[in-house]
Amino acid sequence: MIPFLDLAKIEKQFSEEIKKSVNQVIDSGWFILGQNVQNFEHEFANFCGAKHAIGVANGLDALILIFRAYIEMGLLKEGDEVIVPSNTYIASILSITQNRLVPVFVEPNIESYNIDPQPIEDKVTSKTKAILIVHLYGQVAYNPEIASIAQEHDLLVVEDAAQAHGASLNGLKTGNFGDAAGFSFYPSKNLGSFGDAGAVTTNDQELADVVRALGNYGSHKKYENLYKGQNSRLDEIQAAILSVKLGSLDADNDRRKQIANYYTKNIQNDKVILPKRIHEDKNSHVYHLFVVRVENRENFREFLKEKGIATDVHYPIPPHKQKAFSELNENSYPLSEKIHNEIVSIPCGLHLTDNEVEYITTSINQY
């Protein structure tokens, strides 16, 4: 069976260097908010082209803390509206609702699966204060139209960059398009830790200071608390691991793009709709996931399973149809529902050999 993902195989290339780094942390006896976190924050900020990176416990916390910081700064208040794609993982929505802000859904572009700029203007009201763009599956969602709308209506732009580490457009990387960005380093991400971890990037010094304090019990100085904060800190061991892996991220993304390009050129089956890169810039999609659409999804998945190919679905239920958001269940977002009913993620990870990529392609063409 060709696995959808094989982290054990992928992480072998880093094994010795990671063990050395982790042992150094253990020997130091300093496990929280130490030199490794500082080093990684500096390295990741430089990688993204941002002035600041703040390590946090996970990707959801990164987004929650951004919105919470804007509330503390007086730029947002309870009941304000945040425009967000209807086609996304539930974490994007939770970051809004957990701050008692109101998500306003906008349908995606059916080709990119990212938010469609065209309907955004119609959703803007006097209560709209921010846009949360999601670089879904690794493709840059930002574009000049969104920037223009945000500027015209004085809206904050927050990036959910959990799946798009290293993606760039015209030389600008994710984490540096909007006012702030939230990253996840969940193990399966393009830059993955050995557990939960995340980061916020921004060019705003005040925002960086407030996020950092909020994630440390609201404290900017030991035993002094400016805010009613929480405990959301990147730990030293995960920071050390991420520093090791960051050095090969661009090369790893190039391998993902290589696999995706092969699929795009060689999968030729009218029953299978391939993803499209909507920007001309070849670096604008880092293919955290390679997602196709098939009308009879389960038949397709079963066919590939019989061929010895594992698949996954990201994601089977759109946020507005989740039981957790029962108050939204009657809403209708046809494009999102169509996408969530048809999508299938096929293997596109660093664990794949060229022969396996060719076999997956041949098998899909036989469906």
ABEGO torsion letter per residue (X at the ends): XBBABBAAAAAAAAAAAAAAAAAAAAAAGBABGBAAAAAAAAAAAAAAGBABBBBBABAAAAAAAAAAAAAAAGABBBGBBBBBBABBBAAAAAAAAAAGBBBBBBBBBAAAGBBBAAAAAAABBAABABBBBBBBGGBBABBAAAAAAAAAAGBBBBBBAAAABGBBBGGBBBGAABABBBBBABAABABBBAEBBBBBBBABAAAAAAAAAAABGGBABBGBBABBBBBBBBBAAAAAAAAAAAAAAAAAAAAAAAAAAAAAAABBBAABBBBBBABABAAABAGABBBBBBABAAAAAAAAAAAGBBBBBOBABBAAABAABAAAAABBBAAAAAAAAABBBBBABAABBAAAAAAAAAAAAAX
